[in-house]
């Protein structure tokens, strides 16, 4: 299950940590997350679309439409997850969306080699 945290904060639900951006949950985490989201205080995160959850209609990255996928890519900072997105997209063969693959590669590059003006430098 894909969970996009559009908020600015890391959220913890039991043993699950949801970081800002894209998060992929395994089956066990999915069950725990679904249970936690039934709590009224947590349900607000879904109601206000701070969390966007891929359900039955969007079980994976390749099932997202182009706009949703681009938003998720730009909001994701987990290199392993971005690499998985690229692998999944390339696995579609000639139906791969090259604009998404390019966006993923650009996001990975910007994480590995951030622009000079965005790097926080320590005082000497």
C-alpha positions in Angstrom: 0.0 0.0 0.0 1.3 3.5 -0.9 0.7 6.2 1.7 1.6 9.8 0.8 2.2 12.1 3.7 1.6 15.6 2.4 2.3 17.1 5.8 5.6 18.4 7.2 5.9 16.0 10.1 6.9 12.4 10.7 3.9 10.5 12.2 4.1 7.3 14.3 1.3 4.8 14.5 2.3 1.9 16.7 5.4 0.4 15.1 4.9 2.3 11.8 6.7 5.6 10.9 5.2 7.6 8.1 7.7 10.2 6.8 6.8 13.2 4.7 6.4 12.1 1.0 5.9 8.6 -0.2 5.8 5.5 2.0 5.3 1.9 1.0 3.7 -0.4 3.6 3.9 -4.1 3.6 0.8 -6.2 4.4 1.4 -6.3 8.1 2.0 -2.6 8.3 -1.1 -2.0 6.1 -3.3 -3.8 8.6 -1.8 -1.9 11.6 -2.1 1.4 9.7 -5.7 0.8 8.7 -6.6 0.0 12.3 -4.9 3.2 13.5 -6.7 5.3 10.9 -10.0 4.3 12.5 -9.1 6.4 15.6 -10.9 9.8 15.4 -7.8 11.8 15.9 -6.0 9.9 13.1 -9.0 9.9 10.8 -8.7 13.6 10.5 -5.4 13.1 8.7 -7.3 11.3 6.0 -10.3 13.6 5.9 -8.0 16.6 5.4 -6.0 14.7 2.9 -2.8 15.1 4.8 -2.4 11.4 4.1 -3.4 10.1 0.7 -3.7 6.4 0.7 -3.6 4.1 -2.3 -6.4 1.7 -1.9 -7.9 -1.0 -4.1 -8.0 1.3 -7.1 -4.4 2.4 -6.8 -2.4 -0.4 -5.2 0.9 0.6 -6.6 2.9 3.4 -8.2 2.2 2.3 -11.8 -1.5 2.5 -11.2 -1.3 6.2 -10.5 -2.2 8.7 -13.2 0.6 10.9 -14.5 -0.3 14.0 -12.3 -0.6 11.9 -9.1 2.7 10.1 -9.9 4.5 13.4 -10.5 3.3 14.8 -7.2 4.3 11.7 -5.4 7.8 11.7 -7.0 8.5 15.3 -6.1 7.3 14.7 -2.5 9.4 11.5 -2.0 12.9 11.6 -0.5 13.4 7.9 0.1 16.0 6.8 -2.4 15.0 3.1 -2.2 11.4 3.9 -2.8 12.2 6.2 -5.8 14.4 3.4 -7.3 11.5 1.0 -6.9 9.2 3.5 -8.6 11.6 3.7 -11.5 12.0 -0.1 -11.7 8.3 -0.6 -11.7 7.8 2.0 -14.4 10.6 0.6 -16.6 9.0 -2.8 -16.1 6.1 -1.7 -18.2 8.3 -2.0 -21.3 7.2 0.2 -24.2 4.3 1.5 -22.1 6.7 3.1 -19.6 6.0 6.8 -19.1 9.4 8.4 -19.9 8.4 11.7 -18.3 8.0 9.9 -15.0 11.2 8.0 -15.3 13.0 11.3 -16.0 11.3 13.0 -13.0 12.4 10.1 -10.8 16.0 10.3 -12.0 16.0 14.1 -11.5 14.6 13.6 -7.9 17.2 11.0 -7.1 20.0 13.3 -8.5 18.7 16.3 -6.5 18.8 14.2 -3.3 22.2 12.8 -3.9 23.7 16.1 -5.2 21.6 19.0 -3.8 22.1 22.5 -5.2 24.7 24.5 -3.4 22.2 27.1 -2.2 20.1 24.4 -0.4 23.0 22.9 1.5 23.2 23.9 5.2 26.7 24.7 6.1 28.1 24.5 9.6 30.0 27.4 11.1 33.7 26.8 11.5 
